[in-house]
Amino acid sequence: MPEAHDTPTEGADGSPEARWLAGDVQHHLHPFTDPEDLRRRAPRMIVRGEGVRIWDARGHEMLDAMSGLWCVNLGYGRADLVEAAREQMQRLPYYNTFFQTTTQPAAELATELAAIAPAGMRQVFFTESGSSANDTMVRMVRRYWDLMGQPRRKMLISRRNAYHGSTLAAASLGGIVAADAKLTHLPK
Ligand SMILES: Cc1ncc(COP(=O)(O)O)c(C=O)c1O
C-alpha cells in the first residue's frame, strides 16, 4: 500500500492537491483507517494509472503491486474498456433486473460466465462487491436448506482470521477482530 505523505494538509498552499486533501481529511471517512492518524498525516492522492503503474498528485510513479484492491486485473488506461463503458453509458447507463426485466450486458455476461464456470454452475447472480457477494451467498444457502426441509442447517465453516468482506454477514464469517460483525451484532 502506498505510504501516506508526511506533510500535514493544514496550512494549505492553495494548490488543487492541498484543497482536495483538506476536503478529504475533513469529509471522507476511509475504510480500515484510523481517522485520527489520517488527520495527522495526509493521505497520498492517486491521480492516474496506466498498465501496472499509478501516479500520485505529486508526480511520483509507483508499481501498483496491489492492483487497486486486488481488482484491477486488466490494468489501468485500457482504451477498449473506456470505449465499451462510454458506449454503454450513452445507450443505457443503468437498469435493474428486478421484476422480470433484464439488459443486454447482464444477459451476455451471465451466458459467458456460465460457459467458463466449472461443471454444474449454470447461473450467475450479480452483486457490486465481494462483501455483498458473500452476504448473498449466506442468504442463498440458508434459503436453499429451508426449501429442502432442513431449516436447522445454518452453520457456516470458515478459516480463522480469513477475510470475506466488511458487510455484516461477510465480516462475521472471518474472525478478523477489526472487521468482526459481532462488534455490531444486530438484535433479533
Ligand atoms: C477473499 C475476499 N473475500 C471478500 C472480499 C471483499 O470484497 P469487497 O472489498 O469487494 O467487498 C475481499 C476483498 O479484499 C477478499 O479478498
The ligand as an SDF file (V2000), in Angstrom:
LIG
                    3D

 16 16  0  0  0  0  0  0  0  0999 V2000
  -11.2380  -13.1900   -0.2130 C   0  0  0  0  0  0  0  0  0  0  0  0
  -12.0360  -11.9250   -0.1810 C   0  0  0  0  0  0  0  0  0  0  0  0
  -13.3680  -12.0130    0.0180 N   0  0  0  0  0  0  0  0  0  0  0  0
  -14.1360  -10.8910    0.0670 C   0  0  0  0  0  0  0  0  0  0  0  0
  -13.5860   -9.6210   -0.0890 C   0  0  0  0  0  0  0  0  0  0  0  0
  -14.4680   -8.4020   -0.0160 C   0  0  0  0  0  0  0  0  0  0  0  0
  -14.5970   -7.7980   -1.2470 O   0  0  0  0  0  0  0  0  0  0  0  0
  -15.0560   -6.2820   -1.4040 P   0  0  0  0  0  0  0  0  0  0  0  0
  -13.9310   -5.4290   -0.9010 O   0  0  0  0  0  0  0  0  0  0  0  0
  -15.3110   -6.1420   -2.8820 O   0  0  0  0  0  0  0  0  0  0  0  0
  -16.3200   -6.0850   -0.5980 O   0  0  0  0  0  0  0  0  0  0  0  0
  -12.2210   -9.4970   -0.3220 C   0  0  0  0  0  0  0  0  0  0  0  0
  -11.6300   -8.1560   -0.5020 C   0  0  0  0  0  0  0  0  0  0  0  0
  -10.4650   -7.9620   -0.4780 O   0  0  0  0  0  0  0  0  0  0  0  0
  -11.4190  -10.6710   -0.3580 C   0  0  0  0  0  0  0  0  0  0  0  0
  -10.0900  -10.5890   -0.5550 O   0  0  0  0  0  0  0  0  0  0  0  0
  1  2  1  0
  2  3  1  0
  2 15  2  0
  3  4  2  0
  4  5  1  0
  5  6  1  0
  5 12  2  0
  6  7  1  0
  7  8  1  0
  8  9  2  0
  8 10  1  0
  8 11  1  0
 12 13  1  0
 12 15  1  0
 13 14  2  0
 15 16  1  0
M  END
$$$$
